[in-house]
Amino acid sequence: MTKTWRPATQLVHGGTLRSQFGETSEAIYLTQGFVYDSSEAAEARFKGETEGFIYARYGSPTNDMFEKRMCMLEGAEEARSTASGMAAVSAAILCQVKAGDHIVAARALFGSCRWVVETLAPRYGIECTLVDGRDLANWEKAIRPNTKVFFLESPTNPTLEVVDIAGVARLANQIGAKLVVDNVFATPLFQKPLELGAHIVVYSATKHIDGQGRSLGGVVLSDKEWVDEHLQDYYRHTGPAMSPFTAWTLLKGIETLPLRVKQQTENASRIADFLADQGKVAKVIYPGRKDHPQADIIAKQMTGGSTLVCMELKGGKEAAFALQNALEIVKISNNLGDSKSLITHPATTTHKNLTDEARAELGISPGTVRFSAGIEDTDDLIEDFAKALAKVSA
């Protein structure tokens, strides 16, 4: 496979393995184990002297295809697929820290991601400091002699804040720490964290990569040295592996990723502009708009906007619920990156476990709503929002 292929070609052909039958679609290898030609062959395989698969928990041909395809798209040397996005996040962080180490993380994180670093890690003697990730000075001030990992998502969930990935990566390199970036909201098409200096990238493949509401999945990507030294044993012995069937589903989903994301982004951009002109909407945050608070950073590190829009209704929770309940095409769901347009109220769903103070720090008010654009006709979606807003009390 050539590295000169552009993303749309990589995502159809990258990493493909074919059996002796020459199938067009990738095969699903639904097997737990593998057979060896001899005892000597088994011994050599386990010693790592010969290449090949050992056990589906460690890897399988179908998973290998998905991982290689993601590596081509991301520009990574190695990847490991996981059963969910949170399995990927947990593996990427916990595989490289021990009791006495310190993590610095942006406070604007998905609720479960924040729980891993803020609640789970300290149970094992791993300290964590949360910072306002928008200001590089905050990252620098939080550094300690035992800081080993920086962790951020950009754009953030749900308020679409943007963090200077290259700037944080420089700080990490100065102290020998590793930067882990959750790149879900940007998608691998619009942002390349490894090219910006990040060391590890994680995805919930449940989102845009599958993008059709079918499968849970995740993936961790980095260089071979880091995977071999830190991730491989964690992955092998703790068992977060993705099933071969899920890997096959994701291989089918990823083929259409550029087509879906292009339409989703066009829809999100036009709807953000529409909502910004509505009197019942107090604020709209969208990475493609010039009024985004970090527009200068977006111009440096992103090649496209986003499939997500964050808005704040003037009428608070009552107005947010009224809007969501009145929508016909757009469905209420806490998922995102789907071919169907989805909407959620973060304060009562994805970020409900945070304190009122923590949500206020993140800019999540009772009127905050997160919209994930699907691939429907743009004008139909705008009409849906217009009709729904008409039912919201002023």
Disulfide bonds with the S-S distance in Angstrom:
none
